[in-house]
Amino acid sequence: MSETGLAPQSESQAQSDPPLVRIVGLSRIFDLSKKWLNRMLEGGGKVMLTAVDGVDLSIGRGETYALVGESGSGKSTIAKMVVGLLPPSKGYVTIGGIDIWGERDATTHRRLRRRIQMIFQDPYASLNPRWRVGAIVAEPIKAFDLISERHARDARVGELLSLVGLDPRDARKFPHEFSGGQRQRIAIARALASNPRFIVCDEPTSALDVSVQAQVLNLLRDLQDRLGLTYLFISHNLAVVRHVATRVGVLYLGRLVEEAPAKTLFAEPRHPYTRMLLDSVPDIDMTGRERVPIAGENPNPISPPPGCHFHPRCPFAFDRCRVEAPAFKPVATGHAAACHAVEEGRI
């Protein structure tokens, strides 16, 4: 039995159980308009930005679901809605069958919150520089009233620091006394302090050196196996995603355009955008395979292209793509894509 109270599951068990996390019709629209008086005096109407546009996905217990895409695709916005930091404009998120934005019972909501944690991109910005490490790691324990006696709480902090590869005596130090990789280990220890079931990792290694990235990724995988954790892993680095993900969802301008098991996606990508993302990864093996770089830049999300948002950059675009948004449909077992060219068999 793990420290979360959940035994690590086998892959067959995870597949037979209902998903731990379910996201349905999730959308987030930001109002970027000037104030009403400014609009009246200066002219102009409302300006709306759709950061996330009707995303559906599910995450099984004990798996790592990776969301990938270019900057501005909506990855971090989804992460904030999933952990309860940002309310959705439409749709809902359930964790363990409980709607995190619809639950009204305070006790149930508090218990659910304890089971959700987040690891942020910049470990230094996410740690209070005025607090000692022991106080930082102990904060979730105190906030959720998990251990009331101080000596036992300090002992638990020491256990958590040891679990992430640090010395329990490090609890007396301040964040500035550690390297970037060590600070991220502190952030991971803090995330584990409330005994979570589900952790959102928002680009947790992008601010670290390459050698340190590998250490942190290996730590996250070891903790997942040991504690039976479920991850939503946000990243723009496909090399990292290949190392950690069970399944991968590809976002483009707020829409999910492809989803597949990690091995399938890297071996047989179907959507043109996914293919271009993979072609942008450096060819370390120097296979000599012809690669197609990503053409153009992301359109303005305030006024995205009609139809398929990707059509101005897509080499397979045709008239239908310019007027009709493609449906997200299965293309193989466990593999789905939103592309007219794929649907019509031209890719």
Helices and strands as residue ranges (DSSP letters): H 11-16, E 21-31, H 36-42, E 48-59, E 64-68, H 75-83, E 90-95, E 98-99, H 106-114, E 116-119, H 133-143, H 150-163, G 168-172, G 175-177, H 180-192, E 198-202, H 210-227, E 230-235, H 238-244, E 247-252, E 255-261, H 262-267, H 272-279, G 311-313, H 319-323, E 329-332, E 335-337, H 340-343
